[in-house]
């Protein structure tokens, strides 16, 4: 095999040093080796190891394929998930569908993106740097094999068996999943103090832990807190130290997700497989993806579906016990599986529930109406967006305590001081372009719109603030862009976004959250979309940044924004935490509300969620709904 023409695929969440060592052992020292990892956090660790060891390796960008290809990916996984979710009990179907679809998209995205990246290289070979744990690389191996066939090989551990489905399931039945520790909940059940909140942070994502941190720090001054986590994962050991500097007298970390051994009969598995396959084939136009990825994805969905069904019931039992110990529930964000089940359990006993909006939203299949009774929205425009999603009551515009917290140290910084920090001239205009790891071609197309407008305007310096996850191909493309234009274009990956915002006169992005920070700092922000397709996060409809498509629109839009530059709204006044604290305290003082009636169902409160979900089904899934209702 030609090692110089090989792309090494590193599994998500593996030890980066070990994985690189396997690649080094497999490649000649002089070769130019390419690596790919279908996980942004693992990719960052790999980039750090490569840089520290000065290895001649190139890390391919894990990008969103975008446009119709991304729609195809999501639609196909939605079709498969719909079929499997129909096989579980009706009261679990909504949350089951959402969780299973997310898992399928996560499993398929890496191989699908890599296939698109290498579409012009028919002779390239792919090597999966395997984990010793066969169960963890089974789906990734099969999905890569569907795309690359005989060009795929394994580095490190042997490749998983081609008939490993039963072996994997047997391993789960033998006790591959650990039981949960009840100590924290038992302590809570023995204590009956008032003013206690339960806050759920979804899935161990550092982004959401960071969003919740300012809220946690503020509320610990007033309330006893109980934090229920899907799992903080690698952040758990340092969670208190890093995110809760205030003393906390009563705090419990309760993990709702660790589950005991899952058991299922082979008849159940076969029935799920047959229904899932037939349902996914109904969606017109998906035959090619079904033929290529179907078998591997269905094996993965089969295991996940049974694991999730058991998981839901364990979470439900734990959630019921947890809500009996608290006076209210906050979820960050509320669209994830443990959060939805926790909210449903709270509603059944009449507890107040709160959902924190973590970023801009848009009316797409990725967003559903939140289940919580009270939603803390970013602004009035976001509240109207929630109404269009079906959440018309209980949506309160409060701003963003995450943005307030992040921007607070820089509100006293002036433009001259900020430019001095970045080595920029104090003369002339500076336009900040906040980039994103969306693919080199995509982001360069967006950046050219800004550079064309700057060239036409004259006297403008363009500062390109690279995203932390952007790798060397992005840097090379930005440097080439700077050489192409007869204007000053500076590229910076180390600068802090708030300092770059203060130093600039205007902020441009595709759909980055930097636009929210710019809006909070009263800087004009513009969303650049030259592709004519809806953005996944709608900054325009959210009242954050107007959307433009051509260089000629930029200057008139900046003039229009300048008229409202000093306008104050909830995203700019820095009082989000104050508003949240007052709302929560008032609702807790009011005590329990009338519980929702169960009417013979374990989770009747999910009927509203199911209805909201069904109304938001894309045209692709409507034929599936018709089949599943028969």
N, C-alpha and C positions, 0 to 999 in steps of 0.2 A: 504494500500500500504506500502511496506517495504521501509522506508525512507533510511535505511542503504545501500540498493542496488539500489539507484536511482542516475541517472546523471541529474543534473540541467543545462539546456541549457539557456544561457543568450543571449538575442538578441543583435545584433550589435548596437552601438551608443546609448545605453540606459544609464541612470545615474547609475554608478557602485554602489554607496552607497545605492540607493534605491533597486537595484536588489539584493544586498547581504542581505539587511534587509528582503526582501521577503523570501529568502532562509533560513535565520536564524529563521524566524517565522514558517517555515514549517518543520524544522528538530529538533530532540532532541539534546540537547547540547552535548551529549557524542558521537554522531555518526560521523563516518568518511565519509564526504560528498565529492562527486566529482562534479566539475563544468566544463562546456564546453562553449566556445564562438567562433563562426565562424567569428571572426574578430580580427586581430592582435593588433590593437590599443586599442580596448575595452578590450582585454585580458590583456594587460599591466596594464590598470587602475584597473581591477579586482584583479590582482596579488598584486598591491600596497595596495588595501583595505584589502585584506586577511592578508598581512604581517603586516600592521599597527595595525590591530585589533587582531592579533595573533589567528586567527580562525583555527580550525582543518580541513581545507578544502584543497582538492587537485584539482589543475587546470589542466585539461587534455590538452596536447599539440595540438594546431591546426596545423596539419602538412599537407604537400602535400602527397597524397597517392602514387604518383610516378609511373613510368613505364607504363605498359599497362593500369592500372586502371586510371591514369591521362589522357592518350590518349582517353580512353573510355568516360570519363567525358567531355573533350573538344570536342570530335567528336560528341557526342550526342547533346550538346548545339549548336554546329555549325549547325547541321542538322535542329534543331528546328528554330534557328534564320534565316537560309536561307529561309525556307518556309514562315515565316512571313514577312521578308524583301522584298520578291517578290511581296507583296501586296501593297507596297507603290509606289509612283511615281519613275520612273526609275532614274531620276537624283539624287535622295537621297539614292539610294539603297546601295551604298558602305559604306558610313558612318553609315547608319542605321544598316546594318548588323554587323559592327564592334562593335557599341555601344550596340546593343541588345545582341550579343553573350557574351560580357563582363558582362552584367547584369545577364544573365542566368547562366553563370559559377559562379558568385558571390553568386547567390541565391541557387544554387544546391550544391556548394562545401561543405558547412558546414554540412548539413544532410548526404551527401554522405561520407564525411570523418568520421563522427561520426559512421555511420553504419559499416565502415571498422574497426574502433577502437574497436567496441563492438561485432565484428563478433564471438568471442569466448565466449560471455556471453549471451546466448539466453534468460535468465530470467531477465536481467537487465531492469529496468523501467526508463522512460525518462519523465522529467517534464520541460515544457517550462515556464520560468519566463516571463509572458506576459506583454506587454505594454498596458496602457489604450487605446491607439490608435489602433483600430482594423485593420485599413488599413496597418499598418506597420508590423504586424506579420502574416498576412494571408498566404503569400507564404511559410514562414518558418514553420508554423503549418502544412500546407498541405503536404509539402515535408517530414517533420518528421513523419507525420501520415502514409505516404506511406511506410516508412521503419519499423516503430515500432507499428503501428496499435493500439490495445487496451492497449498497454504498455505506451502510451503517455497520459499525463494529463497536465493541466494548473495550474500554481501557480500565485497568484495575481489577475489580471483581468480575467474574464471568457474567455474561448477559443472562437475564431472567429466562426461565424455561418458557418455551412457546405454549405450553399447556399449563400455565401456572395459576389459572383462575381458581381452581379447586384448592391448590396448595396454599394460595393466599388466604382463602376463606378459612381453611383448616387452621392456619396460623392464628387468625383472629379468634376462632372458637377456642383455641388452646389457651387464650389469655393474653393476647397481644395488647389489649387496652387495660390500663390500670384502674382500680377503683378510686373513688373520690374520698377526700378527708372531710369528715363531718364536724371536726372540732370547732371550727369558727361558728357554724350555725348553731350548734348546741349551746355555746356560750351566749349567743344572742337570744336564744329562746329562754334562757334562765334570767335574762335581764329585761326589764320592762320600762326603761327610761323613755321619756318623751322627747320630741324634737329630733328624731333620728331619721336620716335620709339614706336611701340606697341609691348609689350611683353606678351604672353599668357602663364600662368602656369596652367597645366592641373589638374583639378578635386580636388583641395584643398589638394593634397597629400603632407605631410610635407617633404617627400624625395625630391620632385621636387622643392618645395619652397627653400630648402637648396641648391639644385644644382644651382638654378637661382641667389641666393643671391650674390655670388662674382661678377657675371656678372652685376647685378643691381648696386652694389656699384661702380664698375668701370665706367660704362656708364653714371651714373648720373653726373660725373665730366665733361662730354663732351656734352651730349645731354639732351634735354627735353624728358621726358619719359611719355608714357601712358601705364599703365599696365591693360590688360584685362584678367580677371580670369574666369575660369569655375565657381569656387567658392572657396574662401579660407577657408570657413567653420569656425571651431573654431580658426583658426590662424589669421583671419582677423583683430580683434581688436589690436593685438600686432605686426602686420606685419611690419609696418614702424619702430617701436621701435626696434624690434629684428633683422630685416634684412636689414634695410637701415639707418645706422648710419650717412651717409653723408647727408648734407642738400639738400633737393629737392625742387626747386621752383615751378615746374609745374608737378604735378603728379595726375593722376586720376585713381581711381579704378572703372572699368566698368564691371559689371556683365552681361555676355551675356546669362546666362542660366535661370534666373528666368522668368517664363512664366505665361501668363494669363490662365484663365480657358480653359480646353480642352473639346471639344464637338465632339461627333461622333454618328452616327446612329447605332442602334442595327444590321441592315443589314450589315454594314461594319464590325462590330465585329464578326458576325457569319461567314462571308466570310473569314476573316483572320484566325479564329479558324479552319475551315474546311481545308483550303489550308495548313496551318502550320502542322496540324496533318498528312495529307496524305503525305506531303513532307518528314517529319521526319521519316516516316516508311520505306522509300525507302532504307535507309542505312542498308545494310546487317549486321547482328550481333548486332543490337541495340534494338531488340524486347524486351529483358528483361528490359532494362532501360525504354523503352517507356511504357511498361505495368505498371511498378512500379511508375515511376516519371512523366509519360506523362501528366495525367490530371492536376496535381497540377502545373507543369511547364508551361503548355499551358495557364492556367488561368492567371498566372503571365506574360507570354509573351504577352498575349492579351492586358493587360492593358499597359504594357511597350511599345508595338509597337505603339499604338495610341498616347501615351504620347510623344514618341520620334518623331513621324512624325510632330506633332504640334511644338515640341521643335526645330526641325531642321529649320523650317520656321521662327520661332521667332529669332533664332540665326543668320540665314542668313540675315534677315532685319537689325538687330543690327550690324552685321559684316560689311554690306555694308556701313552703316553710319559711323562706326568707321574707316574703311580704307580711307574714304574721308578726315579724319582729320590727317592722319599720313603719313610719308614718307617711312616706312618700317615696316615689321612684323617679330618678332622672336617668335618661339614656343618652349616650354620646357615641356615635349617632344612633338613631332609632330604627334604621332600616335593616339591621342585622339580626340573625336568628335568635341569639340569647336575649337581646334587647326586646324583641317583639314578644317572646314568650313571657318575659318578666313583666312587661306592660300588661299583657293579657291577664296574668295572675293577679296583678294589682287591681285591675278593673273589676275582677270578680269579687273582691272584698271591699270595693269602693274607695281605694286609695287614690289621691291625686298623682298624676303622672306628668312628666315634663320631657320634651324632646328638644335637643339643642341642634340647630342648623349649623353644620360645620363648614359649609361653602356654598357657592352659587349652585342653583338647581335649574332645571329646564324641564319642559313637558315631553319627556321621552319614556320609553319602557324601563329605563334605569331608575326612575324615581316614582314612588308610590306615595299616596297620602299617609302621613305618619299615624301610628296607632295611638300615641299619647294624647291625653285630653288637652294639654297645653303645649304649644310649640313656640320656642323662642326663635323668631325669624330675624334675619339680618336687617331688613328694612321694609318699608311699605310695599315696594315692588315685589320682594320675595313673598310677602304675605299674600299678594294677589296671585302669585304663581302657585302657592299652596292651594288657594281657592280653586284654581283651574284643575288641580290634581284631585280635588274632591274634599279637601280639608278647609271648610268655610268658617268653622267656629273654633275659638280658642287659640288663634294664631296671633301672637303679640310681637310686634317689631321692637327689638331691644338693642340692636347693634351686635357687635362681636367682642366678647371679652377676650378672645384670643388675640385679635388685632389690637385692641386697647392695650393689652399686656405687652405685646411685642413692640408696639410703637412708642410706648410711654418714655423709655430712656432717650428717644431721639426727637421728642417734640420741642425741646429747647435748642436743638442743633440748627444753626442757620446754614444757608446755601454756601457761603464762603468757606466755613469750617468743613462742611461735608466734601466740597471739591478739593480742599487741601488734603483731606484724608485719602482721597482717591488719586491724587496727583493730577487733577484737572485744572485747566485754566479758569480763572474767574471771569473772563470775558466771553461773550457770545452765549448762544443757547446750547444746552445739552439735552438730547433726546435719549431716554433710557429704553432699550429694548430688552424685555425680560424673556429669555428663551426658554424652551421646553424640550425634553428628550422625545420628540414625536417622529423622529426620522430626519436624516440630514436634508434630503430633498424638500421635505415639507417645510421645515423651519427656515431653510434658506429662502424659499419662495416667499414666506411671510416677511422675512427680514429685508428682502429686496424692495418691497413696497415702501417700507420706512426709509430706506437709504435713497430711493428714487425721489421721495418727497423732500428729504433733507438736501439732496443735491440741487433740486429746483429752488428751494427756499434760499440756500446760500448762508454761509456763516454758522452752520449747525454742526456740532460734534455728536456723533452717534456712539453711545456707550452700550455695548452688548454685554449684559450680565448673564453669564452662562449658568445653567441649572447644575446643581451639585452632581446629578447623575449623568450628565453629558460626558462622553468619553473623547478620546483623541480625534476620531473622525469629525466630530462636531467642531473641535478647536481648529483643525486644519481647514474646514470649510469656511469658518468665520474669518480666519486669516486670509484666505483667498479672496473672500468678499471685500476685505479691507484694501487689498491691493487693486481690486477692480475699479473702485470708485475714487474720484478725485475730491474726496472729502476726508476729514479725520474720523476714523472709525477705531475705537478702542475696544479690546476684548478683555473681560475680567471675569474670573470664576471664583476668586477668593473674597471679593467685597461682600459685605452684608447688604441685603436688599434695602433695609430702611435707610442706610447711609446713601446708597445709590439713588433712592427716591428723593431724598432731601436735596441732593446735588443736582437733580435734573429739573428741567422746565416742563417736561411732558413725559408720560410713560406709555409704552406700546407693548402689546403682547398678543399672542393668539387667543388663549383663554386661561392664562396663569392667574393664581390667586394673588400675585403681586399687584394686580389691578385693584383688588380690594384694599390693600395696604396703601396704595397711592391715593385712592379715593378718601381714605381715612385721614391722610395727611394733606388733604385739599390740593392735591396735584391732579391736573387733567390726565385721565387715562383713556386709552382708545384700544378696542379689540380689533385686530387686523385679520380679516378673513377673505383672502382673494379667491377662495375655491367655490363660493356660491352654494355651500352646503351648510346645514345647521351645525353649530358647534355643540360639543357634548355638555359644556357649561355655558349658559346663556348670560354673559356679562351685561349685554344690552338690556334685555327684558328685566334683569335684576336691578337696574338702575345704577350699575357700577361703572360701566364703560360703554359708550356708543360703539356700534360696529360699523366699520368701513371696509371697502373692498379694493380701492384703488388709491394711488398716491395723490391724485387730484382732490380727494375728499378730506385729506388730513388737515390742511391749513384752515379751511372753513369750519371744520369740526372743532379745532382748537379755539378759534375765535368764539364759537358758540359756548364752549365750556368755560371760557374765561369770564363770561358774564355771570356764571353761577359758582365761581371758584370759592367765594366766601360763605356760601350757603351752609347752614348747620343742619345736620340730620343725626339720627341715632348712631350712624357709623362714624361720626366725626367728633362727637362731644366727649368721648371717653368715659361714659357713665353706664356702660352695659352691665357691669357687675352690680352696681347699685340698684338698677331696675330689677335684675334677676333675684337678688336677695329679698327685695320687698315683695315681689310676686310670690315667691316660695313661702315666705313667712306668713303672708296673708292666707294662702290656701291651707297651710298646715294648721293655722289657728281655727279655720272653719271645720276641721276634723274630717271624718270619713263622709263620702257622698253615698248616694243610693247605689248599691252594687248592681251590676248588670245581671239579668236573669239568665239562667243557664238553659232552661227549657229542654232538659233531657240530653244536652250535649256536654261533653267534658269541657269544651272551650267554645261556648256559644259566642263569646266576645270576638272570636275570629271570623264570624259571619260577615261583619262589616269589612274586615280586611280582605276577605275573599271577594266580596262584591266590588270593592275598590280595585282589586287586582284584575278581575275579569273585565271591568270597564276599560281598563288601560291596555288590554291585550293588543299586540300589533296584528295587522292583517295576516301575517304568517301563521299565528297561533290560533286564529278563529276557527279554522277547520278542525283543529285538534280539540277545541272546546266542544264543538258540536259532536264529535265522536265520543268524547269522554262523558257527555251528558246523557248518552243513550243508555 
